[in-house]
């Protein structure tokens, strides 16, 4: 086993590579839980339910038509494709693809620092996980 550095992470949204403007990606997959405990048990018993997830991507603001403002802001409220490659691009490396609802886009402009941005994405349907060809 070797450790993987985050610097090679690749993220695209609606076919646009937003990696050059990104520096954080939080990827979360989850499932609903249902309490199916019946009489006579001393502990809870659970069953799994529908799967879901969310992803938050953030980074440094970049101007121009390929920057996050121009690429992401028009997508608010739309369901588009998200591609996430935590080890970067290359044969045999993992790739997750899922349709996401672009839930929110936020920009922050501190007086003594760079303008930053974040986008909140909610999974809409199954995640497809493959190793890149």
C-alpha positions as CSV (number, residue, x, y, z in Angstrom):
1,X,0.0,0.0,0.0
2,X,1.2,3.5,-0.8
3,X,-0.3,6.8,0.3
4,X,-1.9,9.0,-2.4
5,X,-1.3,12.8,-2.5
6,X,-4.4,14.9,-3.2
7,X,-2.6,17.2,-5.7
8,X,-3.5,14.9,-8.6
9,X,-7.3,14.8,-7.9
10,X,-9.4,15.4,-11.0
11,X,-12.9,16.8,-10.9
12,X,-15.2,17.7,-13.8
13,X,-18.7,19.1,-13.7
14,X,-21.0,19.0,-16.7
15,X,-18.0,18.1,-18.9
16,X,-15.9,21.0,-17.7
17,X,-12.6,20.3,-16.0
18,X,-12.7,22.4,-12.8
19,X,-9.6,20.8,-11.3
20,X,-7.3,23.8,-12.1
21,X,-9.5,25.9,-9.8
22,X,-10.1,23.3,-7.1
23,X,-8.2,22.5,-3.9
24,X,-10.7,20.6,-1.7
25,X,-13.1,17.8,-2.5
26,X,-15.3,16.2,0.1
27,X,-17.0,13.1,-1.3
28,X,-19.6,11.3,0.8
29,X,-21.6,8.2,-0.1
30,X,-24.3,7.0,2.4
31,X,-27.5,4.9,2.7
32,X,-30.7,5.4,4.5
33,X,-31.1,3.2,7.6
34,X,-34.4,1.7,8.8
35,X,-35.0,0.4,12.3
36,X,-36.5,-3.1,11.9
37,X,-36.2,-4.0,15.6
38,X,-39.1,-6.3,16.8
39,X,-40.3,-7.3,20.2
40,X,-38.0,-9.4,22.3
41,X,-34.7,-7.9,21.1
42,X,-32.2,-6.2,23.5
43,X,-30.6,-4.2,20.8
44,X,-31.6,-2.3,17.6
45,X,-31.6,-4.1,14.3
46,X,-31.2,-2.1,11.2
47,X,-31.7,-2.6,7.4
48,X,-30.2,-0.5,4.7
49,X,-32.3,1.6,2.4
50,X,-31.8,3.9,-0.6
51,X,-28.2,5.0,-1.3
52,X,-27.3,8.7,-1.7
53,X,-24.4,11.1,-1.3
54,X,-23.0,14.5,-1.7
55,X,-19.9,16.2,-2.8
56,X,-18.5,19.6,-2.0
57,X,-15.7,21.1,-4.1
58,X,-13.9,24.3,-3.4
59,X,-10.9,26.3,-4.4
60,X,-9.5,29.5,-5.8
61,X,-11.6,31.8,-7.9
62,X,-10.3,32.3,-11.5
63,X,-11.7,34.8,-13.9
64,X,-12.5,34.1,-17.5
65,X,-14.9,31.8,-19.3
66,X,-13.4,28.6,-17.9
67,X,-13.4,29.8,-14.2
68,X,-15.8,28.5,-11.6
69,X,-18.1,31.5,-11.7
70,X,-18.8,31.2,-15.4
71,X,-18.9,27.3,-15.4
72,X,-20.8,26.5,-12.2
73,X,-23.1,29.4,-11.5
74,X,-25.3,28.8,-14.5
75,X,-25.8,25.2,-13.4
76,X,-27.5,26.0,-10.1
77,X,-30.7,23.9,-9.9
78,X,-29.6,21.6,-12.8
79,X,-28.7,17.9,-12.7
80,X,-25.4,17.3,-14.5
81,X,-22.6,14.8,-14.6
82,X,-19.8,14.8,-12.0
83,X,-16.6,12.9,-12.6
84,X,-14.2,12.4,-9.6
85,X,-10.8,10.8,-9.9
86,X,-9.1,10.9,-6.4
87,X,-5.8,9.6,-7.7
88,X,-5.8,11.6,-10.9
89,X,-6.0,10.5,-14.5
90,X,-4.3,7.3,-15.6
91,X,-4.8,3.7,-16.6
92,X,-6.1,1.6,-13.7
93,X,-6.8,4.5,-11.4
94,X,-10.3,4.8,-9.8
95,X,-13.0,7.0,-11.3
96,X,-16.5,7.7,-9.9
97,X,-19.2,9.2,-12.0
98,X,-22.6,10.3,-10.8
99,X,-25.3,12.7,-11.8
100,X,-25.6,15.5,-9.3
101,X,-28.0,18.3,-8.5
102,X,-26.0,21.6,-8.3
103,X,-27.5,22.7,-5.0
104,X,-25.5,25.9,-4.2
105,X,-22.5,27.9,-5.3
106,X,-20.8,30.3,-2.9
107,X,-18.0,32.9,-3.4
108,X,-16.1,34.4,-0.5
109,X,-14.0,37.6,-0.9
110,X,-11.9,38.3,2.2
111,X,-10.1,41.6,2.3
112,X,-6.7,40.1,3.0
113,X,-6.8,36.9,1.0
114,X,-7.8,35.5,-2.4
115,X,-11.4,35.1,-3.6
116,X,-12.5,31.5,-3.0
117,X,-15.6,29.4,-4.0
118,X,-17.4,26.3,-3.1
119,X,-20.1,24.2,-4.7
120,X,-22.5,21.8,-3.0
121,X,-23.6,18.8,-5.1
122,X,-26.3,16.2,-4.2
123,X,-26.1,12.8,-5.8
124,X,-29.0,12.0,-8.1
125,X,-29.0,8.3,-8.9
126,X,-26.3,5.6,-8.6
127,X,-22.6,6.2,-8.5
128,X,-20.7,4.3,-11.2
129,X,-17.2,3.3,-10.0
130,X,-14.7,1.9,-12.4
131,X,-10.9,1.8,-13.0
132,X,-9.9,4.0,-15.8
133,X,-9.0,2.2,-19.0
